[in-house]
Amino acid sequence: MKMKPVHGLLFFLLLCSCMKRKYADLVIHNAHIYTLDENNSMGEAMAIDHGKVVEVGPERQILNKYRWGKSIDAEQRFIYPGFTDALGHYANKLVNNRQSAESKQRAFESQWLTLQQDLLRNGIVEVHDAGMDADQLQQLMRLDHSGKLNVRVYTMLNPSDENFRFAEKLGIYTSRNLTVRSFYLTSSKDIKLSRRWVEQWAQRCTNLKYQLVFYPRDSAEISWFWKVARKAYQVRPDHRWRLMVDNASVYLNYSYLKDFAVFVTVFPIATTEKKIEENKVDCRAIMEGFGILALASNFSMNSWSSMNVQQKLNHFPPNTTHKIGHLSMTFQERLKALTVWPQFAAFHESIRGSLSKGFEANFFIAERPINSEGMTHENAARMTFIQGKLVYDATK
């Protein structure tokens, strides 16, 4: 059939119009999007291409500007950048040393995939895993190489000679979903810290250009840390060494944080009511001293349940300034302490954390607004995405 001239012209104009629209792999619309960018912008729709955020903005603007391979109607739900647990103990609880190497790997993979699913259903897309040994790390590396590791893992090795030799050969390691560049020092049943031992590991970390992560248990240990942090700062000002504190931590000299470029990670929930009453951690003073901080669960796998990490990380009422002792943060600050700021501690602040243009599209669509009253359902996330890829879907 011969096309009439007017219809041909209309077809040509429509074709030109389509050609002018930009392409995105995925467009999500009809949403309330927390970008957590520098301006704390909110959006109604988001365009994603090749795993990165292309644009967040008003609904009509995004839908008119882009054509897409797939679109999702968020049905007025809230979207948040994916959460990071800035310190937990995950992989080291999954290994039974009495098993053969092959059985150990199979068991590790099975348990990790179950754990990973639990994290993703709670919108947690990254964990900073403390206290890992070389054999556990190698199992995680194999899982990453196989493409089965979806959750991002920032690894903190145990301070042993074997792990140090492994780190010397490995160097600063970054793969698809795994980063290795730190050691975790703390007192335990097996390890009692001494000043000389801390200084030795501080020097090792400095030589390797690794981050030292320190969890002090008393005033003597914190005094050692300030000395080694000051020395490291003189060698490399951007060392980003990390100090872990909880609600029962010893007194901190907050002015030292800026002076020695020390990043603080806070465990917001104490283990006893007495510890809450004795809380000496002042998040406001930490942010005034260094500017940012991260929140962490300090979670142990031997007491894991699917909602516990989410509850530990994010237990405050919405849109208020909540205070436990001196632990005072606004809602926006708490969100950044779970998303944007931990990425600075992991050396990834230019690629992850917010939903800014050019950043990795790591986010979750929440079933309900975070901390909504009566939020007791199992799935905090309706859908979770990492690099624009759907990795958890509660609707299926």
Secondary structure, DSSP 4 states (H G I P E B T S, - for coil): -PPPHHHHHHHHHHHHHHHHSEEEEEEEESSEEE---TT--EESEEEEETTEEEEEE-HHHHHHHEEEEEEEE-TT-EEEEPEEEEEEE-GGGS--TTS-HHHHHHHHHHHHHHHHHHHHHTTEEEEEEEEE-HHHHHHHHHHHHTT---SEEEEEE---HHHHHHHHHH-SEE-SSEEEEEEEEE--SS----HHHHHHHHHHHHHHTPEEEEE--SHHHHHHHHHHHHHHHHH-TT---EEEEETTPPP--THHHHHTT-EEEEE-S-SSHHHHHT----HHHHHHHHS--EE---EEGGG--TTHHHHHH--SPTTS-EEETTEEE-HHHHHHHTTHHHHHHTT-TTTSSS--TTSB--EEEESS-TT-TT---S-SEEEEEETTEEEEETT-
